[in-house]
Amino acid sequence: MQSSKRTLLSLSVAGVIVLAACGENSESSSQAEWDSFSPEEFPDVFLAGEFEHIYEQTSNEFQENVPYDEFESLGKNFSREADTFELVTDIELNGLMEYQWMNRDGTKGIRSYFSEDYTIEGLRLMPLDFPSESEAAFTENTYRMPVNNDWVVFWGGTNELVNYHYPYENQRYAYDLVVKKDGNTFRGDPEDKESYHAFEKAVLAPASGKVVSVEDGIPDNTPQIETNEEAPLGNHVIIEHGHGEFSVIGHCRKNSLIVSEGDEVFPGDVLGLAGNSGNSSEPHIHFHVADGADWQEAKSLRIRFSDGEEPVRGEDVTGF
């Protein structure tokens, strides 16, 4: 999981164009004077080819890392053959408003971060894959989110724009869940795990089943400073539910899990507490359903939720 407050520099990897930075308001690098446009107006300004206007509204740090000529070239290439971008979702997160748009045929996505005064702090232009053939098939069992009270989907959905797990078959339909209050996932020191609203919240069984794997001894990371790629799932529980389906719940707090292999669990049973172990940059819960107990080798399955909903990035969820 990546935090939207971290700085991302310009790069192009595997066909994904990333232009993002967090900083102060920009000062124009051109002689033109522009009126600020709102986030709602961004798609029209982008499709009109007003790249100088957009660049004028980006932050100083963005401009320091992304030269205008590069920005204009990338913008022109990406907007080619796109006649509209429709809003997919928006979310207030840690001082920024994030907006995500997709073109009509679902092959291109844009993610943009605006500050309160409409300064563009980050911009990501993403070619998107067509939906996978597996997306027509849902799990046989029904599940609930493994939480109680109100959480927010940080990553989740059926394309990479809303779900960074999507390119990876073993996590394609995974969810990352955080707790947000007043637009923020933390209050206080961002490097203190106890500052995060999700930290030590209860993690629950999403359906009835038998525990087949437990890991409880991995240290929690310092948020925003370190991650543990050697044990990507961190402290976790894997539950067998029948029909060849296994729920995978990760990033729990060290020494918080209260279940063992072989235990029978029922919907809503407490498994442990949310933490920041594994490949995690801030406290949250990872949840997906797989077609095998070895989650790294298994395929992620599209989850059939008991309420009939299928939430995506930015939406509120309550499991129990």
Summary of the structure (lengths in Angstrom):
residues: 320
radius of gyration: 20.4
end to end distance: 23.8
largest distance: 69.4
contacts: 1105
relative contact order: 0.16
helix: 12%
strand: 35%
